[in-house]
Each structure stands twice: as C-alpha cells, then as structure tokens.
C-alpha cells in the first residue's frame, strides 16, 4: 500500500525511513544549492513551511528536484487542485500521519534487551497504535472520497477502502489480542542433532474460541485423567538456570515470528512516513497559496509542455519571493518567448531586470514541481535542468580574479547542460572590458543555444546585445527595462531594441549630486544627459 500522491508510478525519493532502518536523506547537490541561493528560494520555502521544519525540508527538496515529463506534472497539478478545494482534509491526513509516527516513536522498549520476545511485545504495542490510525484513515476515506476527482486521490482513497475494510480491521484486532499470549507461548519442536531442539513452530492455543466454562470442562476431562499420561515440567521459582534455558526456548520459538512481525511493523510505519512526506508538500502549497492570497497576489495553474517544443510565455509574471518580503503585490511583466532559444534583457539600472529573471526561474521550478505559478497565465516547456549564473562579490581570499571565478562556474554549468536545459545569466562576464566581455558572452551563448538549451540573459554588454539584435531577431527576444523621461523606473519590461546606455548616471545623480536631485525631475534629466555626453558613459 502506497500513497502515490506525488508520482503515479513510484514513491517519493525523500522519505522518513523507520527508525530501525534509518537512511540519510540525499544531500542537496551543489548546483541545486547555488540555484536556491540565486533565486532566493529560502523566502518561498519559509512561506510554505509556516514554522514546520519538516514541511519546509520536503518542499525545498521537491522544488530542487523538478519533474521533466509534462504528464507527471499534470498528475501532481490535479492532486493540488483537489487539495486547494479541500484543504482541511489534506491537513487532517498530514496530522494523522505525523501523530501516528510520533505515537509509534514513544512506544518504549523498556529495560528488556531486544530479544525475540521483546520485539514481539514492542511490535504489538506499535501495531495497537496503528490500528487506531487505520480506523481514522478509513473514516476519512468514507467521508470524503467522493469529493475528490484527481486520479491520485481517487486511487489513494480506493486503496484505503479496499485494504482497510471492516474484515481486515477485525482480523488485525484479533491478532493483536492473540499476541498478548495470555495462555502462554505455545510451540512445537523436533529433537535435532545432540538432542537439541529444532524446527520450532509457533502454535495457537487449543480452542481459543471456547468460553471459560468450556475450557474448564476440557481441563477437567484432560487426557491424564483417562489413563493417558502427559509430560509436565515445573521450574522452581529460584531456578535461575532453568529460567534462562526456558527463556532461550521461548526465544527460539518466537524468533521467526518476531522477524516477520518487525518487518510488518516497519512496512506500516514506512507507509505513514511516506504519507507524511507527500502530504507535507501539499500542506506547504496550501500555506503558500493562503499567504499570497492574503497579500492580494494572483496565481495560476501553468500549462506544461514537452521540452522539445521550446515554449515559454506568460502574462502578469512576478517574483513571489519579493511579494512575500515586501508584504504587498509587486509590478508584474509579460513574456512572449515561444520558439526563442535566447531572451536578452537590457535597460536601465535598477529597472527590475534581475527581479524579472528570478520570476522566470521561480516560475519554472514551481511549474515543474506541480505547483501553481505567480502569474495570471503561464506556459513553458519542462526544462531538463535549470541553472543560474549570477554575478558574485569579489573573492575575499584573493585566490582568483572575478572573471576567473565567473568562467570557472560557467565551465561547471557547461558540463551539466543538456538539450532542453534553461540557463539564467545575470550580468555575467562583466568583470572585464566591454569588448572582451561581449566576445566571451557571444561565444558562450552561441555554444549553449546550439546545444539545445534556452538562455535568459540580463546584461549591460551593449556590444553583445546590439550585435545579436542585428544578426538574429528570429530566435532571440529582446526586452528592455522601461525608464521614464524624468528618470523614474516603472519596473516594466517592454519588447524593444537594446539601448546603448543603462542610465547609470541616474544613480550617480541620486547618490552624489544632491543639489541636482533637489532641482526637480527636469533638471536631473538634463544633468544626466550632459554628464553622459561628457563622460561617454554607456552604463
């Protein structure tokens, strides 16, 4: 029995294994950690966790392990739609799985060594807690199954109702009663080599279904009273050696049964671990949806396409992490890049270019995780890999130059890129002069796009951008950060040819020329134009 709420054909790779078989969760690869850092994924994960570290851990790992098959993404989206329609049921499933694991963890082994008899007793106590969880799970299925339409939930509830039916629950209860061994441990054995016991078989007590009076009558009419002798051996209360020998015989009788029972306990515990992990992701989705809705932000269920289609378009796309940080809706933008292997984003400094690039990366990860997307509408090809190359601060150890470090990181990315990958470049290769940076960018971008990957490039390398605009407008889309005549940034990106300036003088005037800044927008614009002409600045 498996939940199968995240994948229709397999279990979640990250799960909580039973304590007796604890496996460490796989480490997050270095490239995934870099991706999380560049896209500021911690803000998104914190909103999904809402104070629950387990939910945050599961959500982070799923976001950094995106699906590639559009059918698998749609399977998860259908489950999420049901979760959004019935959030209380999903939270109850998560709470049920968590409480079941916690109760099982609290079942004590006591002071007994982990011998077969102790294993049987411990497994009995754990299974007794599971029986209550089974009944609650069955009740949830009976009450809510008909309200869920997603194939994942339909199969999930159908499995519960089929496997945890009344007959099964009654049988489990009966077995738990027998495991108390109120009439002692009944077993049979053969004499083996050296008169040692062998072939131990655990037996049910004779006629356990008889009433107390019937058992008393059978005891009174036992064979020994009819002339048939029975062999009985009674230990003296102070015979410690005999007690140890009897305990060893009991352990041999229970050994095989104890192993089977321990495996069954681990299997059921593993189911609740899997249910907890899979529902934790959807609880995180509910937390994020509720928070964005509180802030007035719009979300949509994206349309995944195969990576071969090269689709990428959206309306009202925004950075959800920025919205979560500032506490109100932020400026959104549109993207129309279907069939384009390269998107070049240029324009004014502090015009929203990096924020838009992050919104593209987050939308990709959220879509491929089965999540909704921060946009009014969005469709994109499922990338075979998502990579970021953002600018870094100068190396504090002085072991390498900034350009050296950039190229080293780019080399690692190039080794991992595959056809269908998405590469997000943010002001890369700007650690040298304009001519050299443009040439490096030109060769790297050409090699990456020819290899079948898609690139979104925020750049101030105007030589590179203008050259690409003049040579290839068919497979390249050009966006430009909007700037008003008075220097005001609208944080809107419009389709348009790359400019030869990034209006860096605006920042200069704001920071250094307080007198000019106080003279009003017109004076600032005039001063900016004059200084730009004097210095020949392109930034």
N, C-alpha and C positions, 0 to 999 in steps of 0.2 A: 504494500500500500504506500503510495507516494502522493504528495500534494500536487505537484506538477502545475503550479500556478504561474511560474516564470518561463518554463520551457515545456513544450508539449511532449518531448521525447527523452528528456534527461533531467537529472536533478541539478540543483544549484551547486556550482563548483565550490563555493564557500559555504560551509555549514558548520554547525557546532556538533562535533562528534561526541558520543558518550564518554564519560569520564574515564572508563576503563580502556578506551581506545582513542584517547585524545590525539588529534592531529593538529599541527600548527596550520593556521590559515596561510595561504600562499602570500609571500611578500609582494608588495606593490612594486612593479618594475620601475627602474629609474626614469624611463621615458614617461611613464604614467605620472610619477611624482612631479616631473617638470611640467607636464600638461596641466595638472591640478594647480600648480603654482601660477602659471601664466594666465590661466582662465579664472583665477581666484575662486576655485571650486569650494574652498572651505566655507565661504559665506553661504553658498547654496546648501551644502551638507548640513550646516548648523541649523538652517531653517527647516530642513527635512527631519533632523533628529529631534528638535524641540526638547532638548535636555536628556534624551535617551541615547547613551553612547552606543548601544548595540544597534539601534536603528541607523545612527549616523555611519557606523562602520560598514554595515551591509549596503547602504545607499552609495557610499563612496566607491566601494569595490564594484558594484554593478555599473555605476556611471563610467568607471575607468575600464570596464570590460564590455564595450558596446557590441550589440548584435550586428551581423552583416546581412543576414537573409531577411528581405522585406516581409516574408510570410511569418517569420518568428517575431518580428517587431509588431506586426498587426495582431498576432495572437496575444501578446502582452498588452497591447492597447485595448483590446476587447475586455480583458480582465480588469484593466484600470477603469474603464467606463463603468463597469458594474460596481467597482469599489467607490467611485465618486457618487454613484447613485445610492449606495447603501453603506455609508462609512461606519455606522455603528456595528454592523455585523462583522466587518473586517477587523475593527478594533477588538471585538469580542474574541475572534479567532486568535489574534495575536496575544491577548491577555490569557486565554485558555492555554495556549502552548507554553507561554512563559511561566505561568503558575504550575503547570504540570512538571516542567523541568525543575523548578525550584523545590516543589514538594518531594520529588524523587531525590534531589540532592540532599535534602535534610533527613532522609531515612538513614539512620545511623547503623554502622556495623557493630557498634558496641565494643566490648573488650575481647570478643572472640576472634581468633585467627581466621583467616579466610580459607577455611576448610570447606568441603562439600556441604556439610550440614549448615554452616553459617551462610554460604552462598544461597542455599535454598531458602533459608529464613529471610535473608535480605531481599531476594528476588520476589518472594511472596509479599513482603511489605510494600515494595515498589509497585508491583502489579496491582496491589489493592488501591493505591492512589490513581493508577492509570484507569481502573475500572470506573471511577467517578468521572474522570476526564472523558472516557468513551461515551458515557451516558450524556454528558453535556454536549459533546460534539454531535452525537446523534440527534439530540433535541434541536440544536441549531440547524442541522440539515433538514429536519422535518418541517421546521417553522419557516425557513427562508429559501429553500432550494428553488421553489417555483418563481421567485422574484429575480433570479439571476439568469442571464441569457448567454454569457460568454462561454465558448467551448471549454475553457479551462475550469471555470466554476461548475459548469454542468457535469463534467466528468468527476470533479472533486466531490461534489455532494452525492452524485450517484454511487461512487465508490464507498463513501461513508455509509449510506443507507443499505447498500448491499452487504458490505463486510461486517458492519456493526449492527446487525439485525438483532431482534429480541432473543432468538435462539442462541446466537453466539454469546451475547452478554450473559445469558443464564448459564451457559456452559462454562464461561470463564469464572463466574461466581462459584459454581460447583467445584471447579478445580481448585480455586483458592481455599475453599473450605477443606478439601481433602489434603491440601498442602500443610495444614496445621498439624497433621499427624497426631490427632487426639488419641488414637488407638495404637500409637507407636509406629515404628517403621517396619513394614512387612517386606521381606525379601526372600529370595531363594538363591541357592548357590550349589555348585558341584565341588567335589573334592578333586583337587588337581595334584600336580607333582608335589611330593613331600607332604601330602595331606593338607596342602594349603587350599584355601577357598578360591574358586574361580567361577567365571560366568555368572557374576552377580546380576540378578534381575529384581527390580523394584516391583512389588506386588500391591494391589489394592487390598485393604482389609476385607475379610469374608463378609458378604452380605451387608454392606454399609447402609443399605436402604431399609433394613429391618428396624422396627420400633424397639424401644428399650426393653419392653416385656418379652418381645420375641427373642432378642439377643440373650436375655437372662434365661429363658427356657432352653435355648440351644446350649448355653453354658452348662446348665444343669444336666442336659442329656448328652454331654460331650462324650466322645468315644471311650475315654478312660474308664467310665462307669459301666461300659458294656464289655469289659474284659480286654479292650484294646488299649495298649499302653502308649503313652506319649512321652517324649523326652523333654524334660524341662530343667533348665539350669538357672539357679538364682544366685546372684552375686551378693556377697556380704557387703554391707554398707561401707566398711572400711577397706575393702579390697581395691586399692588404687590401681594395682597392676591389671586386675581384671577389668576395671572400668576403662583403662586405656585400650585394652585389647578389644573390648566391646565397641568403644568409640571408633577404632580402626575398622572394624567390621561394618559399622554403620556408614562410615565414610566411603568404603568400597562399594556399598550398595547404592549410595546416593551419588557417586562420582559422575557417572554418565548422565544421569538425570539433571544434576546440578549444572553441568556444562550446557546442556540443551536449554535449560531454563534461563541461564545467564545470557545466552545468545538471543533468546526471545525477548528478554528484558531490554537488551541493548538495541534490538531491532525496533521495538516500540519507542524507546527513548530517542533513537535516531529519527523516527518519524516526527516526533514533537519538535526536535531540533530543526528539522527541515521545514516544518510548518511555521515555526517561529521566524526563521530566517526569511522565508519567502513572503510571509505576511508583513514582516518588518519593512520591506521595501515599499509595499503599498501603503502602509501607515505613514512612511516618510513622504510619499506622494500626496497623501491626504493633508498632511501638515503643511507642505509647501503650497498646495492649492488654496487652502484656507487662508494662509498668510498673504499670498498675492491678491486674493480676492478682497481681503481686508484693506489692502493698500490701493485698491481700485485698478489693479493691473489686469490686462487682458491676456488670456492664454487660449491655445487651440490644440487640437489633436492633429499632428502633422501627417503628411502623406509620404510614406517611404517608397523609394524607387530602387531598382537594381543599380549597382554602381556603374554598369556599362552605359546607362542612359545619360549620365552626366547632367542630371537635373539639379538645380539649386535656385529657388525663387521664394520670396516671402513678402508679406505686407505687414507693416506695423511691427517690425522686428526690434526688440530692445534687449538690454542686458539685465537679466533678473537679479544678478548679484548687486548691481548698482541700485536697483529699486529697493532691494532689501536693506541696503546700507543707509540710504537717504530717507527711507520711510515714505515715499510717495512715487507716483508714476514718473518716468523719465521720457525724454524725447525718443521716439521710435523712428525707424527708417525702413525703406523698401529695398528689395534686392531682386534683380532680374538677371540671372546668370545661367539660364538653361543653355547647355551646349558649350559653355565657355570653360576653357581649361585654365584661364587666368583672370583674376579680378584685381585691378590696380586701384588703390585708394590714395589720393593725394589731397592737397589743400592746406588750409590754414592750420598753424599750430594750435593745440588745444581746441580743435574743432569737432572732437568726438570720433576721430578715426579709430583709435585703439579700442575705445568702448564698443564701436560697431564691430570690430574684428572679434572681440570677445563674445559679442552676442551671436556671431556666426558659429564660433566654436562651441559655445554652450548649447545652442540650438541643435547642432549636430550630435553632441553627446546625449542630450536629453531625448532626442528623437530615437536614437539607436539603443537607448535603454528602455524604450517603451513608454517614456514619459510624454506629457504634453509639452508644448514649446511656448516660449514667451513671445508671442506674435498673434496677429489677427488671423493669418493663414500662413502655411509654410509647407513646402515640399522640397525634397532633396534626395539625392542618391545616397544609399548607405555606404559610407566610406569603409574601405578595408583597413584603414588605420588613420588616426588623427594625430598630427604632430604640430608643435609650436616652436617657433624660433623668434623669441622676443629679445630685445636688447637687454644687456646686463650692465651692472655697475663695473667700474674698473676693478681689476683683480687686486685685492688688498695685499696679497702676498708678493706681488710684483714678479711672479714666476713666468708670466706671459703677458703680451700686449692684448689690447681689446680685440683687435682684428684677428689675432691668432686664436683667441678663445672663441670668437664667433665662428670661424672656419672649422675649428675642431668640433664644435657642436653640430655644425651643418654636415660634417662628414659622418657623424654617428647617425644622424637622421637619414642621410642618403643611403646608408647601409640597410636601414629598416624599411624604406619606402617600397611600396608595391603598387602595381596598377590599381587605380581606384582609391588611393590614399588622398587625404586632404592635408595640405600644408599651409599653416598660417604664419606669415612672416610679418614681423612688426619692426620697422625701421632697421632692418638687417643691413649689414655691410656698409654702415655709415661711419665706421671708425677710421676711414681713410678719406682721401680727397674725392671730389665729385666724379672725376673721370675714372679713377680706378674702381670706386665703389659701383659705378654704373656698369662697368665691364664685368665685374665679378657677378653682379646681380643678373646681368643679361645671360651669361653662360650657365649659371646655376638654374635659373628659371627655365631656360630652354631645355636643359637636360631633364629636369623634373617633369615638365609638361609632356615632353616626347616619350617619357617612360609611362605615361598614362595617369599621372597624378594631377589633382586640381590644386591650384595655388590661389590664396588671397594675400595680397601684398600691400601693406601700408608703408609708404616710402616717401622720403624727401629727395630721392635721387631723380631730379627732373630730367637729366640727360637720358637715363634709362626709360623713364615713363614716356617722354616725348618720342623717343625712338620707337618704342613699342606702339604708340598711338599712330605713328606714320606708317609703320610696316604691317601691322596686323590688328585690324579692328573687327575681324570676323570672329575670331575665337577668344578675344580679350574684351572684357567690360571695364569701363573707366568710371569711377566715382570720385567726386570732389567735395570736400568739406565746404559748406557754404559760409561765406563771410559777407556781412552787410557793408555798404559803403562807409559807414562810420566805424568799422572795425568790430562790430558785435558778432559773436558766434551764435549761430542758431542751432548748432549740433545736428543739422540736417545734412545728409549726403545726397547730392544730385548727380545724375549722369552728365558727364562733360569732359572735355579735353583737359589734360593735366596743365596746370599753370606753371609758370617759371619762378614763382615765389611761394613760400609758405607763410608769408606775412609775419616773420619773426620780429620785425621791428615793432609790431603792436605790443608784444611782450616787453620789449626794451622800453618803450614809452611808458607802459604801465608801471614798470618796476623802478626805472631810473629818472624819468622826466616827469616828476610830479607837477611842475608848473604847466607843462604842455597838456598833461592829463586833465588838469582842472580847467583848462581853457575851453573844454567842450568837445563834442564828437568831431565837428568840422575841423577844428584846429588840430586834433590828434591825427585825423586822416591826412591833412596837408603836411604836417610834420613828418608823418611816416613816409609819405611819398617822397619828400625832399631828402630825408636821410637815406632811404633806399636807393635813390638815384646817386647820391654822393658816394655811398659805400659799395654799390653794385651788389648788394646782398640778394641772395636767392632763397634765403631761409626765413 
